[in-house]
Amino acid sequence: MKKTIAHIYALGDQAITIEWSASISEEANNQVMHSFHFLQLHPIEGVTDIIPAYSSLTLIYNSTIIRKQAMGGSPFEWLKKKLASLAVAPRETIQNTVPLIIPVCYDLSLAPDLVEATQLTGCSIEELIALHTSEIYTVYMLGFLPGFAYMASVNKKIQMPRKANPRKLVAAGSIGIAGEQTGIYPLEAPGGWQLIGQTPLKIFDISKEEPCLFKPGNKVKFEAISLEQFHQFNAA
């Protein structure tokens, strides 16, 4: 695999970021996820949180604890030196895991932007649905809302911009597209992604031990269901 040069920089006075790329990249994300899992298995004393993103990894740390390990030196420089070898270490490509199958109803009653999406892309509704369900997506990161999974990459034929005027309220379970990303709103919230369908699955459930359905690194495939199946699922 081609070696990716990482950039390590301070994010405030109690966080440090390793960045492998400035854009969405599967190679960079492999670096992110390998480093994320390595640090979970080999925790650094004083690091309180590890946050993976598309192409970067941020560590939140207690500067007092890190300074003790740095023998009074700079916590940032000590961590930077410790992470430097990890950031440039060669990585094997992560093997694809069995994708999570997410049922999606693309009925117009649940897809308020589907018609507009056909106008933006030049695809028919049937073609747009076929293209959206044909890909196996990678969950690159969680953010914006609890459990909101940023997935990529959408087929180039159906990539489209965010809405110029975001909605004040998007229904939980709504499936959206923004650029080359697709994602699911786990909760009712404002949002500006183009809404093309809805899943009956509960994406975020605070009553569960693992409240988020998705984790960074997951593979996801969407499967079209009818409106009747959607309501049957909800009834069950």
C-alpha positions as CSV (number, residue, x, y, z in Angstrom):
1,M,0.0,0.0,0.0
2,K,1.2,3.5,-0.8
3,K,2.4,5.3,2.4
4,T,0.3,8.3,3.4
5,I,2.1,11.1,5.1
6,A,0.3,12.3,8.2
7,H,0.0,15.8,9.6
8,I,-0.1,16.0,13.4
9,Y,-1.3,19.2,15.0
10,A,-2.7,20.6,18.3
11,L,-6.4,21.2,18.5
12,G,-6.6,23.6,21.5
13,D,-4.5,22.8,24.6
14,Q,-6.0,19.4,25.4
15,A,-6.4,17.7,22.1
16,I,-4.1,16.4,19.3
17,T,-5.2,15.4,15.7
18,I,-3.5,13.1,13.3
19,E,-4.7,13.9,9.7
20,W,-3.9,11.6,6.8
21,S,-5.8,13.4,4.1
22,A,-7.9,16.5,3.5
23,S,-10.6,14.6,1.6
24,I,-12.7,11.5,1.7
25,S,-10.3,8.6,1.1
26,E,-10.6,4.9,1.8
27,E,-6.9,4.5,2.1
28,A,-6.7,7.3,4.7
29,N,-9.7,5.9,6.6
30,N,-8.0,2.6,6.8
31,Q,-5.2,4.4,8.5
32,V,-7.7,6.1,10.8
33,M,-9.4,2.9,11.8
34,H,-6.2,0.9,12.3
35,S,-4.8,3.6,14.6
36,F,-8.2,3.9,16.4
37,H,-8.3,0.2,17.2
38,F,-4.6,0.1,18.1
39,L,-5.1,2.9,20.6
40,Q,-8.2,1.2,22.0
41,L,-6.1,-1.9,22.6
42,H,-3.1,0.0,23.8
43,P,-4.5,3.0,25.7
44,I,-2.2,6.0,26.6
45,E,-2.6,7.0,30.2
46,G,-4.2,10.5,30.3
47,V,-6.0,10.2,26.9
48,T,-9.7,10.5,27.8
49,D,-11.3,10.1,24.4
50,I,-10.4,9.1,20.8
51,I,-12.5,10.4,17.9
52,P,-12.2,8.9,14.4
53,A,-13.3,11.0,11.4
54,Y,-13.1,10.5,7.6
55,S,-9.4,11.0,7.4
56,S,-8.3,12.1,10.8
57,L,-8.1,10.9,14.4
58,T,-8.4,13.3,17.4
59,L,-7.2,12.4,20.9
60,I,-8.6,14.4,23.9
61,Y,-6.2,14.3,26.8
62,N,-5.7,15.4,30.4
63,S,-2.7,17.8,30.1
64,T,-1.8,17.3,33.8
65,I,-1.5,13.5,33.5
66,I,0.4,13.8,30.1
67,R,2.8,16.4,31.5
68,K,3.8,14.0,34.3
69,Q,4.7,11.4,31.7
70,A,6.5,14.0,29.7
71,M,8.6,14.8,32.8
72,G,7.4,18.4,32.9
73,G,7.8,18.9,29.2
74,S,5.1,19.9,26.6
75,P,2.2,17.4,26.7
76,F,1.6,18.1,23.0
77,E,5.2,17.4,21.9
78,W,5.3,14.3,24.0
79,L,2.1,12.9,22.4
80,K,3.2,14.1,19.0
81,K,6.4,12.1,19.3
82,K,4.6,9.0,20.6
83,L,2.0,9.1,17.8
84,A,4.4,9.9,15.0
85,S,5.5,6.3,14.4
86,L,1.8,5.2,14.6
87,A,0.8,7.8,12.0
88,V,3.2,6.6,9.3
89,A,3.2,2.9,10.0
90,P,2.2,0.8,6.9
91,R,-1.3,-0.6,7.0
92,E,-3.0,-3.5,5.4
93,T,-6.3,-2.7,3.7
94,I,-9.2,-3.5,6.0
95,Q,-11.1,-6.5,4.8
96,N,-14.7,-6.0,4.0
97,T,-17.0,-7.2,6.7
98,V,-20.5,-8.5,6.1
99,P,-22.6,-5.4,5.5
100,L,-25.5,-4.3,7.7
101,I,-28.7,-4.5,5.6
102,I,-30.8,-1.4,6.2
103,P,-34.4,-1.6,4.8
104,V,-35.5,1.7,3.1
105,C,-38.9,2.7,1.8
106,Y,-38.5,5.1,-1.2
107,D,-42.2,5.9,-1.4
108,L,-42.8,9.5,-2.2
109,S,-44.8,9.9,1.1
110,L,-41.5,9.3,2.9
111,A,-39.2,10.8,0.4
112,P,-39.9,14.5,0.1
113,D,-36.9,15.3,-2.1
114,L,-37.0,12.3,-4.4
115,V,-38.7,14.1,-7.3
116,E,-36.3,17.0,-6.9
117,A,-33.4,14.5,-6.8
118,T,-34.4,13.2,-10.2
119,Q,-34.3,16.7,-11.6
120,L,-30.9,17.4,-10.0
121,T,-29.3,14.1,-11.3
122,G,-31.2,13.4,-14.5
123,C,-32.0,9.9,-13.2
124,S,-35.5,8.4,-13.1
125,I,-36.8,7.4,-9.6
126,E,-36.3,3.8,-10.5
127,E,-32.7,4.4,-11.6
128,L,-31.9,6.5,-8.5
129,I,-33.2,3.9,-6.2
130,A,-31.3,1.1,-8.0
131,L,-28.0,3.1,-7.8
132,H,-28.5,4.0,-4.1
133,T,-29.1,0.4,-3.2
134,S,-26.4,-1.1,-5.4
135,E,-23.4,0.3,-3.3
136,I,-21.9,-1.1,-0.2
137,Y,-21.1,2.0,1.9
138,T,-18.5,2.5,4.6
139,V,-19.4,4.3,7.8
140,Y,-16.5,6.8,8.0
141,M,-17.6,8.7,11.2
142,L,-20.4,9.6,13.5
143,G,-21.4,13.1,14.2
144,F,-23.9,16.0,13.9
145,L,-26.5,14.0,15.9
146,P,-26.1,11.0,18.2
147,G,-25.7,8.0,16.0
148,F,-25.7,10.0,12.7
149,A,-23.4,7.9,10.4
150,Y,-21.6,9.6,7.6
151,M,-21.4,7.0,4.8
152,A,-19.6,7.1,1.4
153,S,-19.4,7.0,-1.5
154,V,-22.6,7.5,-3.4
155,N,-22.6,6.6,-7.1
156,K,-21.4,9.7,-9.0
157,K,-24.7,9.7,-11.0
158,I,-26.7,10.5,-7.9
159,Q,-24.4,12.8,-6.0
160,M,-26.2,16.1,-5.3
161,P,-25.7,19.2,-3.2
162,R,-27.4,19.9,0.1
163,K,-30.6,21.9,0.0
164,A,-30.1,25.7,-0.2
165,N,-32.7,26.1,2.6
166,P,-32.5,23.4,5.2
167,R,-35.7,22.0,6.7
168,K,-36.6,23.0,10.2
169,L,-37.5,19.4,11.0
170,V,-36.5,16.1,9.4
171,A,-38.2,12.9,10.5
172,A,-36.2,10.2,12.3
173,G,-35.1,7.5,10.0
174,S,-34.9,9.7,6.9
175,I,-32.3,8.8,4.4
176,G,-30.4,11.7,2.8
177,I,-27.7,12.4,0.2
178,A,-25.3,15.3,0.4
179,G,-22.5,15.3,-2.2
180,E,-20.9,11.9,-2.2
181,Q,-22.2,11.1,1.3
182,T,-25.4,9.4,2.3
183,G,-26.7,9.1,5.9
184,I,-29.7,8.5,8.1
185,Y,-31.2,11.0,10.6
186,P,-31.4,9.0,13.9
187,L,-33.6,11.6,15.5
188,E,-36.0,14.4,14.5
189,A,-33.8,17.4,13.8
190,P,-33.3,20.3,11.4
191,G,-31.3,19.2,8.3
192,G,-30.4,20.1,4.7
193,W,-29.6,16.8,3.1
194,Q,-31.7,15.7,0.1
195,L,-34.3,13.2,1.5
196,I,-34.9,10.2,-0.7
197,G,-36.4,7.6,1.6
198,Q,-36.9,6.4,5.2
199,T,-36.0,3.4,7.2
200,P,-38.3,1.9,9.9
201,L,-35.2,0.9,12.0
202,K,-34.4,2.8,15.1
203,I,-31.0,4.2,14.5
204,F,-30.4,5.6,18.0
205,D,-31.9,4.0,21.1
206,I,-30.7,5.4,24.4
207,S,-32.3,2.5,26.3
208,K,-29.8,0.1,24.8
209,E,-26.3,-0.6,26.2
210,E,-25.0,0.3,22.7
211,P,-27.4,3.1,21.7
212,C,-25.9,3.7,18.2
213,L,-26.8,1.2,15.5
214,F,-23.6,2.1,13.6
215,K,-19.9,2.3,14.4
216,P,-17.1,3.8,12.3
217,G,-15.8,1.1,10.0
218,N,-19.2,-0.6,9.5
219,K,-20.2,-1.6,6.0
220,V,-23.8,-0.8,5.1
221,K,-26.1,-1.8,2.2
222,F,-29.6,-0.4,1.7
223,E,-32.5,-2.6,0.6
224,A,-35.7,-1.2,-0.9
225,I,-39.0,-2.2,0.8
226,S,-42.6,-1.3,0.0
227,L,-44.7,1.2,1.9
228,E,-46.8,-1.8,3.2
229,Q,-43.6,-3.5,4.5
230,F,-42.5,-0.2,6.1
231,H,-45.8,0.1,8.1
232,Q,-45.8,-3.6,8.9
233,F,-42.3,-3.2,10.4
234,N,-43.4,-0.2,12.5
235,A,-46.5,-2.1,13.7
236,A,-44.4,-5.0,14.8
